[in-house]
Amino acid sequence: MQITEVVRGADLLKSTARQILLYEALKLAAPQWAHCDLVTDAGGVRLAKRHDALSLRALREKGMSPAQVSSHSQNESLTSTLKSK
């Protein structure tokens, strides 16, 4: 199995070039890279486990469906993006 696509946070954008060079040095096909805006709270702080952010499991335990979780995450990210402009 080969990794063909990588989707990750924009905070990792800087390391992408170095990782592509590693793939080339190892003579491996590099995957396609996509970087997304980070999901942040109302204060603009990145949501992460170490910041007591809600986990997907916690949202699911609150009764949110996968579609609601996805929509919630997108809305929170969009709201944070709009606030920062």
C-alpha positions in Angstrom: 0.0 0.0 0.0 1.3 3.5 -0.9 0.3 6.8 0.6 -1.1 8.9 -2.2 -2.7 11.9 -0.4 -1.9 13.7 2.8 -4.3 16.2 4.4 -3.1 18.1 7.4 -3.1 21.5 9.2 -1.6 24.6 7.7 0.8 24.7 10.7 2.7 21.9 8.9 3.1 23.7 5.6 6.7 24.7 6.3 7.9 21.1 6.7 6.4 19.9 3.4 9.4 20.8 1.2 11.7 18.9 3.5 9.4 15.9 3.4 9.2 16.0 -0.4 13.0 16.0 -0.5 13.1 12.9 1.7 10.7 11.1 -0.7 13.0 12.1 -3.6 16.1 10.9 -1.7 14.5 7.6 -1.0 13.3 7.4 -4.6 9.7 7.1 -3.6 6.7 8.7 -5.1 5.6 11.7 -3.0 1.9 12.0 -2.2 -0.3 14.9 -3.0 -0.3 17.4 -0.1 -3.2 19.5 1.1 -3.1 21.9 4.0 -6.3 23.0 5.8 -7.0 25.9 8.0 -6.7 25.0 11.7 -9.9 24.6 13.7 -9.8 27.2 16.4 -12.0 28.2 19.4 -13.7 31.6 19.7 -10.5 33.1 21.0 -8.6 32.0 17.9 -6.6 29.3 19.8 -6.0 26.1 17.9 -8.1 23.2 19.2 -6.0 20.4 20.4 -6.2 17.6 23.0 -3.6 19.3 25.2 -5.8 22.4 25.4 -8.8 20.5 26.6 -10.6 20.8 23.3 -13.6 18.7 22.6 -12.6 15.4 21.0 -14.6 13.8 18.2 -15.6 11.1 20.7 -17.0 13.8 23.1 -19.1 15.3 20.3 -20.4 11.9 19.3 -21.2 11.1 22.9 -23.3 14.3 23.0 -25.4 12.8 20.2 -23.9 14.6 17.2 -24.0 12.6 14.0 -20.9 12.4 11.8 -22.5 15.0 9.4 -23.2 17.3 12.3 -19.7 17.0 13.6 -18.3 17.8 10.2 -20.6 20.8 9.8 -19.8 22.0 13.3 -16.1 21.9 12.6 -16.4 23.7 9.3 -18.6 26.4 10.8 -16.2 26.9 13.7 -13.3 27.2 11.3 -15.1 29.6 9.0 -16.2 31.7 11.9 -12.6 31.9 13.2 -11.3 32.8 9.8 -13.9 35.5 9.3 -13.1 37.0 12.7 -9.4 37.2 12.0 -10.0 39.3 8.8 
